[in-house]
Amino acid sequence: MNAIVPIGPNRKRKGITGAISAVASKTPKGMIPQVRRPEFEFNTDDMPRYWWDNNPVKTLLLAAMSAGFPPGERFFIDSVRYFEKEITDPELKKAIKGFIGQEAHHSREHEMLNGFLQDKGVNLARLEKEILGFMNWMRKNLSPERQLAHTVAVEHFTALMAEEFLLKYDALEEMDPRMAPVWAWHAVEESEHKAVAFDVYKAIGGSEFTRVTEMMLVSVLFPFFTTMHLTQLMREEGQLSNVKAWASTLNYMWGKPGVFRKLLPSYFKFYSPNFHPWNHDARDLVEKAKKKWLGDWA
């Protein structure tokens, strides 16, 4: 695993000397991410090719996102781990351990899922390589603080999509029952650890300018890469001109129910100086999902 590289050998973060004391956090007391180790079985010949609503756009959208999880989550782990020794708050230190454990297992399971889809002819290896290259570019060219800010921004995106996209509406029910638990498990854990990187960033005195400007960049890069990779996969599948699938998905995301459209108010709250991920408390959705989808390892 590559280490995070500061911009220069003598770089120092302003205003930070030695260990960092705890700062006030809105994370609920005792909210320590639970490390689960489910083992999903993907070796099945009768899995529908388009396992979400028999829709190639919906299915390949999640496939494109899955391609980025292994390199992305390794980057997130490194960006938080870089500052771990500076954290003195015992509860936040435990939360960091849980965050790292959850993200490491996400990477492992999505590598298996991506391998399964690759064997089915969905070329995710190329996408993963592209994303890994971008992650490595950031490691070499961004300061540790900005790398952590990048993690904070992406974690906000993934938590919103987990809570308001996968858990709140009927996406999981529309999936093949062998595929839905994978995404339910990932969504649950994204919600559980959504504030860990943010709390670390605040604890180390991270710049508000860096936090906000990095979200602006992520808000361009995330949809750009996702749309580009989705389009590439649709072309390779011979589905690029499937107007019905595109229209159905666009309506689902932006029309009715408009799951992406309904994310916008929560997304824009990130830019407030009073923002904290737990201002949006979705524990009721998470508990329902755990009972329905996670079984014995809830």
MODA-V704058 format. One record per backbone hydrogen bond with DSSP energy under -1.0 kcal/mol. CO is the residue of the C=O (numbers start at 0). NH is the residue of the N-H. If there is no record, write none. Layout:
co->(CO	CO)
nh->(NH	NH)
This chain:
co->(7	12	19	27	29	41	50	51	54	55	56	57	58	59	60	61	62	67	68	69	70	71	72	73	74	75	76	77	79	80	82	83	85	88	89	90	91	92	93	94	95	96	97	98	99	100	101	102	103	104	105	106	107	108	109	110	111	112	113	114	115	116	117	121	123	124	125	126	127	128	129	130	131	132	133	134	135	136	137	138	142	143	144	145	146	147	148	149	150	151	152	153	154	155	156	157	158	159	160	160	161	169	171	173	175	175	178	179	180	181	182	183	184	185	186	187	188	190	192	194	195	196	197	198	199	200	201	206	207	208	209	210	211	212	213	214	216	216	217	219	220	221	222	223	224	225	226	227	228	229	230	231	232	233	234	238	240	241	242	243	244	245	246	247	248	249	250	251	252	252	257	259	262	263	264	266	267	268	271	275	276	281	282	283	284	285	286	287	288	289	293	294)
nh->(10	15	87	30	31	43	175	54	58	59	60	61	62	63	64	65	66	71	72	73	74	75	76	77	78	79	80	81	82	83	85	86	19	92	93	94	95	96	97	98	99	100	101	102	103	104	105	106	107	108	109	110	111	112	113	114	115	116	117	118	119	121	120	123	127	128	129	130	131	132	133	134	135	136	137	138	139	140	141	4	146	147	148	149	150	151	152	153	154	155	156	157	158	159	160	161	162	163	164	165	166	173	174	52	178	179	182	183	184	185	186	187	188	189	190	191	192	193	195	198	199	200	201	202	203	205	204	210	211	212	213	214	215	216	217	218	219	220	221	223	224	225	226	227	228	229	230	231	232	233	234	235	236	238	237	241	242	245	246	247	248	249	250	251	252	253	254	258	259	260	261	262	266	267	268	269	270	271	274	278	279	285	286	287	288	289	290	291	292	293	296	297)
